[in-house]
Amino acid sequence: GCDSQMSMSEVSCSESTSSCQSLVHGSAPEILIGLLYNATTGRLSAEVIKGSHFKNLAANRPPNTYVKLTLLNSMGQEMSKCKTSIRRGQPNPVYKETFVFQVALFQLSDVTLILSVYNKRSMKRKEMIGWISLGLNSSGEDELNHWTEMKESKGQQVCRWHTLLES
C-alpha cells in the first residue's frame, strides 16, 4: 500500500543524505553520528543523533539504551569520556546529544573516538549492544572514511550511519 512510503518532509536535513543507507543492512543495529572539527578552536564535536534496530539481548522487550563516548590518545590512554542520557524502551532511540572534545589539529590524526552502545538493565549489569571506533584505530572502512570526510569538510558537520560491531 501507499502508506509505507515516507514523504520527504518527514526527513530532517541532517538525515536526508544518509537516511537511505540505513535500509541496506536490514536489521543490524546501527547508529547515526555527526562529526565536526573546528581547526581554529581545536574542538571536535561528536553528535549522537539516533540509533536503529537496537535490541535487548536477554529479553524480548525494547532496550533502555545509552551511548558512551571515549577519546583515546595514540598510546590508547583515555583522554576524555562522556555519555548520553538513557532512552527507555526504544529500539530506534533518538538522542540528538552533542559532545565536544578539545583536540589540537596536530593531535587529530592520533586520537581514537570509541562509541559504545549499552542496554541498561535493572539490577543486572549493563550489557553492550555494540560499538564502533573512529579516527586512528578505526573499526572499519566506513568509520575511517567518516573521520577523513570530517577532516576535509572544513568545519561542516558530516553525518553517517555506522553498523555496530558486537562486543
Secondary structure, DSSP 4 states (H G I P E B T S, - for coil): -GGGPPPGGGS-HHHHTTTGGGGTTTTS-EEEEEEEEETTTTEEEEEEEEEES---SSSSS---EEEEEEEE-TTS-EEEEEEPPPBTT-SS-EEEEEEEEE--GGGGGG-EEEEEEEE--SSSPPEEEEEEEEETT-SSHHHHHHHHHHHHSTT--EEEEEEPBP-
